[in-house]
Amino acid sequence: MSLMQCEYRGHVISAAVMEHPGSPTPWAGGCRIADPNGNQTRRLPLPVGHAFMAELDQAQRASIAHGKWLVDQCLDHGRPLFDQAA
């Protein structure tokens, strides 16, 4: 399986899709985001109502789109991407 990723607004977004064999919609979308400083998020799943898809390519594209939205929320609205635990 190839890894889909892109650079968006200085962040690297990687699709982190998980397979659930035996299901009619076996692909669970999610992403990981790395900022310019090298910090990386945990796997960030898609919202439950949109998380599972029948096609791998569809799940990867949705995962990248979700990652872009999360980066926009961080940069434009100040929502944190990374856990603030110290």
N, C-alpha and C positions, 0 to 999 in steps of 0.2 A: 504494500500500500504506500503510495507516495504521500508526502507530507505537504499540505498546502499552507503557505504562509505569505505574508506581505509586509511591507513597511508602510506605515501610515502615521503621518505627523510625528515622525521621529521614533515611533514605537514599532517593534516587531511583533506581529500578531500571527500566532500559529494555531491552526485548527487542531483540536484535541478531541477527536471523535472516538467514541467507544462502541464496540460491537456487542450486541445481545442476540446471539444466534437463536434461531427457532421462532423469532417474533416476526410478524408481517412488516413491522417497522423496526428493523434491527439496529439502526444507527442513531446513537445519542450524541447530539451536537454539543460542543463546548470549545473553549479556546484558552490559550495561555498568552499573556502579554508581557513583553520585556520592554522596559523604558530605556532611554539613552544612557542611564547610569548603570545599567546591567541588572537592575532589580527585576525579578520575574514573579508573576502571580502564580497562585495555585491554579488548577483547572477550574475555569469559570463556566458552568453549564448554561445552556440556553434555558429560558423560562419553561416550566413544565409543560404548558400547553403547546409548545413549539419544539420541544427537545428531540422527539423521535421521528425519524424519517426512513423512507423505504430505500433511498438511493444514497450511496456513499458521497458522490460528488455534490448532491444537494445538501447533505449534512455539513460537508466541509465549507461550501459557499455560505451557508447560513451562519456557520460558526465564525467565519472571517467577518461577515457583516455585523454580527453581534459584537465582536471585538472592536471594530471601528466605532460602533455606537458607544461602547464603554470608554474608549479613549476620548471621544468627543465629550462625554459626560464629565470626565476627569478634567480635561483642559478648559472646557467652556463653562462648566458649572461647579467646579471645585469638589466633585465627588471623588473620594479616594479609590484608587485601584488596589492598593496594597494594604494588607492587615496592619493596623497601627500598634499591635502588641509589641512590647519591648521586653 
